[in-house]
Structures are given as structure tokens and as C-alpha cells.
Amino acid sequence: MSNAEVLPLLETDGQGVVPCCPPLTERPMTADEAETAARMFKALGDPVRLRLFSAVASHEAGEACVCDISDVGVSQPTVSHHLKKLKEAGLLTSERRGTWVYYRVEPSVFAAMGQLLATAPAAA
């Protein structure tokens, strides 16, 4: 069991999903926004985690069993550790089905990542 706090890239406002952070070019980030964004970048900063994230995102139906994506050159326990870190960063969700765990990248995660990296509209 982990004591790590999940820092979601998305928050709900009662009317839908709101990304955690404005575009980087819009205004300076608050300390909380920077911590959330840094958690995401840190999680993706490891090459194995980035490969696993990509494998899940590009897998059929947008979800993958750990048995389908574990061929990344590290042991299965290490794969599980990296998937756990991606979950803690709010980048993956998982669901246990029998003996297997299936991972998914929710479309809203891509939307939040895209907004964070988008260029803010120019002022008129």
C-alpha cells in the first residue's frame, strides 16, 4: 500500500472536468498548480514510464492488460512499480478483472495535458 497522494490533472467543478492548470504561457503558475504539473512531468520523465504510458494509450480500445505491455526491458515487478507511479500521478486508471489489471488513459487526461502545453490566445 502506498502513502502517496494522487494529484489529479483534472478537477470537477460540478459542470464537468476542469484541467488543473492554465496553459504555461497564460500566466505564472501557482505553487499548487506547479506541484501538480511537476508530478505529471516527473512521472513521464522516466523512459520506462513514458513507454508504458504510450503502450497503454495506443493499445486497442485505449486500455491494456499489464500482460500486454510488460515487454519494456525490465522485470514484471518493476513494470508494476512504474504503472503505480503513473496512477499516483493521475495519468492512468486501473480496473481489476479476475487475475489481471487493465490500465486506461482517460481522454480527459490528454485534454488536460494538451491544455497545459497549449499556447494561450494572444491578447487583442
Backbone hydrogen bonds, N-H to C=O, Kabsch-Sander energy under -0.5 kcal/mol:
donor,donor_aa,acceptor,acceptor_aa,energy
7,L,88,E,-1.5
11,E,18,V,-2.9
13,D,16,G,-1.9
18,V,11,E,-3.9
20,C,9,L,-3.1
24,L,116,L,-2.2
25,T,118,A,-0.7
26,E,23,P,-1.9
27,R,23,P,-0.8
34,A,30,T,-2.5
35,E,31,A,-2.1
36,T,32,D,-2.1
37,A,33,E,-2.6
38,A,34,A,-2.7
39,R,35,E,-1.9
40,M,36,T,-1.6
41,F,37,A,-2.7
42,K,38,A,-2.9
43,A,39,R,-2.1
44,L,40,M,-2.1
45,G,41,F,-0.9
46,D,43,A,-0.6
50,L,46,D,-2.6
51,R,47,P,-2.1
52,L,48,V,-2.5
53,F,49,R,-2.9
54,S,50,L,-2.4
55,A,51,R,-2.5
56,V,52,L,-2.5
57,A,53,F,-2.6
58,S,54,S,-2.3
59,H,55,A,-0.6
59,H,56,V,-1.0
62,G,59,H,-2.3
63,E,60,E,-1.5
64,A,103,Y,-2.4
66,V,101,V,-1.8
68,D,65,C,-2.0
69,I,65,C,-0.8
69,I,66,V,-0.7
70,S,66,V,-0.6
72,V,70,S,-1.8
79,V,75,S,-2.2
80,S,76,Q,-2.5
81,H,77,P,-2.0
82,H,78,T,-2.4
83,L,79,V,-2.6
84,K,80,S,-2.1
85,K,81,H,-1.9
86,L,82,H,-2.0
87,K,83,L,-2.1
88,E,84,K,-2.6
89,A,85,K,-1.5
90,G,87,K,-1.8
91,L,86,L,-2.3
92,L,86,L,-0.9
93,T,104,R,-2.4
95,E,102,Y,-2.1
97,R,100,W,-3.2
100,W,97,R,-1.8
102,Y,95,E,-2.9
103,Y,64,A,-3.2
104,R,93,T,-2.2
105,V,62,G,-0.9
106,E,104,R,-0.7
109,V,106,E,-1.7
110,F,106,E,-1.0
111,A,107,P,-2.0
112,A,108,S,-2.4
113,M,109,V,-2.6
114,G,110,F,-2.7
115,Q,111,A,-2.4
116,L,112,A,-2.3
117,L,113,M,-1.8
118,A,114,G,-0.7
118,A,115,Q,-0.7
